């Protein structure tokens, strides 16, 4: 036998393909696994994972972006608090208007307006 074993199947009879089985398959699998791991480690995702595993934080650009987003959130929270205050004032004005309308309606029904006789 040799390193490769030929299994006679209809496919191998026409194409001349060789089937590898047994422990011999571990050599090419190991090669492709190592080659793929090395290739992945040089990709941007692999480098980011390596930085995280090494204990390094995000890069400077990401930190600046996070700081800018925090400032924007703080600004929006301030605007939200201001709008909530305005809503409270508007609600108070609405209640006063309702009270004034009810008071005017009472006066009209009693006929107590001056000038009406």
N, C-alpha and C positions, 0 to 999 in steps of 0.2 A: 504494500500500500504506500502511500506517500503522504505528503502534507495535505493534499486535496483528494477527496474521494468523489468519484463520479457516480451519480445515481442515474440510471437509465430511466428517464421519463420521456413522454412524448415531446415535451418542450426542449429538453436537452438534446434530443436526437436531431432536431432541426436547427437549433441556434448554436449548439456547441457550448452552452453555458455550463459552468461548473458550480456545484452546490457544496458549500462548506458546512460541515456539521461537527458536533462534538467540541472538545476544548480548543480546537484550532480557531473557532470563531471568536474567541476572546482576544486574540491579537489584533485583528482589524477593529473590533469594537473598542478596545482600549485606546488604540491610536486615534480614532475619530472622537472619542470622549475627551481625551487630553487636548486634541487640536481644537475642538469646540470650546472647551473651557478656557483655553488660552485666548482664543479669538473673542470670546465673550468678555474676558477681563479687560480687553483693550477698548471695548465699546463704551460709549458714554454712560450707559446704565451700569456696566461692570465697574467703571471708575467711581461712580456715585456710591455704589454698594461698598466698594473698598474703603472709601472715605468714611462712611458711616461705621463700618466695622472697626476702622482704625481710631474711632473716637472723635474725628473732626466733625465740626458742625457744618451747616450750610455755607456756601460761599458768600462773599461780600455783597454781590448783586442781590441775592435772595434776602439777605438781612436788610438791605436798604429798601427793598420792596415791602418787606414785612413792616418796617418802621413807617413807611408812607401809608400803608393800609391802616395801621393803628392810629395814625394821626387823622385819617379820613373818618374812621369809626368814631373817634372822640368828637370830631366836628359834627358828625351826624347825630350823635347822642345829645350834644348841646342844642342843635336845631330841634330835635324831637322834644326836649324838655321845654323849649320856648313855645313850640306849637301846642303842647299840652296845656301850658299856661294860658295861651290864647283861647283854646277850646273852653277852659274853665270860665274865662271872662265872657265868652260868647254865650255860654249856658246861663250865666248870671243875668246877662242882658235879656236873654230870651224869657227868663222867669219874670223879670221886671215888666217886660212888654205884655206878657200874659196877664199879670196883675192889673196893669193900667187898662187893658182892654176889658177885663171883667168889671173894674170900677166904673168905667164909662158906660158899659151895658147896664149896670145897676141903676145909675143915675138916669138913663134914658127911660127905663121902665117905670121909675117912680115919678117921672115928670118933674123932677126937681131942678131942671136946668133953668137958669134965669132967662127971662124973656118969653118963655112959653106960658100962655094963659088960656 
